[in-house]
């Protein structure tokens, strides 16, 4: 049995969204497509515009610079978009993070308790276990996961034993 009490903040939620954007199957394809499609559109525009004006080199330089900027700073651009989206959601009062979370993993399932709600689920609801740099994500849906920050583990061996425990529960449940 594992019992963790912790607090998630905006940075934890940002890290989850960032991890999800760059690593989930659905978003990874879309992210890679966007990363290269937009610069390709700019290059096509440069070629089309270049054939219509008397100094095509100017359009090549402008659109080439924009394409290069987009490719080089793509991750920062996406991170800014995630933060802006979080600000909008937070302003509307709908940011789905809670303070003072207690999550219990026992033989029967997972119990999550916060100041405003309590929820339970069985281990078979976990679709995947992902390990990011700052947290472990137990996905229960396409965009929903239990976020277990690395700070709740005393050391690497506790994190590894927790991971093995969860994997054993999800494999036998499915």
C-alpha positions in Angstrom: 0.0 0.0 0.0 1.2 3.5 -0.8 -0.2 6.7 0.7 0.9 10.1 -0.6 -0.1 13.6 0.5 1.0 16.5 -1.7 0.1 19.8 -3.3 0.0 20.5 -7.0 0.6 24.0 -8.3 0.4 25.8 -11.6 3.9 24.7 -12.5 3.0 21.0 -12.0 -0.1 21.4 -14.2 2.1 23.2 -16.8 4.6 20.3 -16.7 1.8 17.8 -17.2 0.4 19.7 -20.2 3.8 20.1 -21.6 4.6 16.4 -21.1 1.2 15.4 -22.7 1.7 17.7 -25.7 5.1 16.3 -26.5 4.7 12.7 -25.6 1.1 11.5 -26.1 0.5 9.5 -29.3 -2.3 11.8 -30.4 -0.5 15.1 -29.7 3.0 13.9 -30.8 1.8 13.4 -34.4 0.0 16.7 -34.5 2.9 18.5 -32.9 5.4 17.1 -35.4 3.0 18.0 -38.3 2.7 21.5 -37.1 6.4 21.9 -36.5 7.2 21.2 -40.2 4.0 22.1 -42.0 3.9 25.8 -41.1 7.5 26.5 -42.2 6.7 24.6 -45.4 3.7 26.9 -46.0 6.0 29.9 -45.5 8.5 28.6 -48.0 5.8 27.9 -50.6 4.5 31.5 -50.0 8.1 32.8 -50.5 8.4 30.9 -53.8 5.0 32.0 -55.0 5.6 35.7 -54.0 9.1 35.5 -55.4 7.9 34.6 -58.8 5.5 37.6 -58.8 7.9 40.4 -57.8 11.0 41.7 -59.4 13.3 41.1 -56.3 12.4 37.6 -55.2 15.4 37.4 -52.9 13.6 39.8 -50.4 10.6 37.4 -50.1 13.0 34.4 -49.8 14.9 36.1 -46.9 11.7 37.2 -45.1 9.9 34.0 -45.3 13.0 31.9 -44.9 13.8 33.8 -41.7 10.3 33.3 -40.4 10.5 29.6 -41.1 13.8 29.2 -39.5 12.6 31.2 -36.4 9.6 28.9 -36.2 11.7 25.8 -36.4 14.3 26.9 -33.9 11.9 28.4 -31.3 9.0 25.9 -31.8 9.1 24.4 -28.3 9.1 27.9 -26.7 6.2 28.9 -28.9 4.2 25.8 -27.8 5.1 26.3 -24.2 3.8 29.9 -24.3 0.6 28.7 -25.9 0.1 26.2 -23.1 0.7 28.9 -20.5 -1.7 31.2 -22.2 -4.4 28.5 -22.2 -3.8 27.8 -18.6 -4.2 31.5 -17.8 -7.5 31.6 -19.6 -8.7 28.5 -17.8 -7.5 29.8 -14.4 -9.2 33.1 -15.0 -12.5 31.3 -15.7 -11.9 29.4 -12.4 -11.7 26.0 -14.0 -8.1 24.9 -13.5 -8.4 21.2 -12.7 -5.8 21.1 -9.9 -6.4 20.8 -6.2 -4.4 21.7 -3.2 -3.7 19.2 -0.5 -4.2 15.9 -2.4 -4.1 12.6 -0.6 -3.9 9.6 -2.8 -4.0 6.1 -1.5 -3.1 3.0 -3.5 -4.3 -0.2 -1.8 -5.2 -3.7 -2.9 -8.7 -2.6 -4.0 -7.8 0.5 -6.1 -7.0 4.2 -6.0 -8.6 6.7 -3.7 -8.0 10.4 -4.2 -9.1 12.8 -1.6 -9.0 16.6 -1.8 -10.6 19.4 0.1 -13.7 19.4 -2.1 -14.1 15.8 -3.4 -13.2 12.2 -3.0 -13.0 9.8 -5.9 -12.2 6.1 -6.3 -11.2 4.0 -9.2 -10.0 0.5 -9.9 -6.6 -0.2 -11.3 -8.0 -1.3 -14.6 -8.9 2.3 -15.3 -5.2 3.1 -15.7 -4.5 3.1 -19.4 -0.8 3.9 -19.3 2.0 4.8 -16.9 4.3 7.5 -18.1 7.3 8.8 -16.3 8.3 12.4 -16.9 11.2 14.5 -15.6 9.3 15.9 -12.7 6.4 13.5 -12.1 4.8 10.1 -12.8 1.6 10.3 -14.8 -1.0 7.5 -14.4 -3.3 8.1 -17.4 -7.0 7.2 -16.9 -8.2 8.8 -20.1 -6.9 10.5 -23.3 -6.1 13.8 -21.4 -6.6 12.9 -17.8 -4.1 11.5 -15.4 -3.2 11.1 -11.7 -0.1 13.3 -11.4 2.3 11.9 -8.8 5.2 14.4 -8.4 8.7 13.0 -7.8 8.9 15.0 -4.5 6.5 12.5 -2.8 9.1 9.7 -3.1 11.7 9.4 -0.4 14.3 8.1 -2.9 14.7 6.4 -6.3 14.1 2.9 -4.8 10.7 3.9 -3.4 9.7 5.4 -6.8 10.8 2.1 -8.5 8.9 -0.1 -6.1 5.8 2.1 -6.6 6.1 1.8 -10.3 6.4 -2.0 -10.1 3.4 -2.1 -7.8 1.3 0.0 -10.2 2.5 -2.1 -13.2 1.6 -5.3 -11.4 -1.9 -4.0 -10.6 -2.6 -2.7 -14.1 -1.3 -5.8 -15.9 -3.3 -8.3 -13.7 -6.4 -6.1 -13.9 -6.6 -5.9 -17.6 
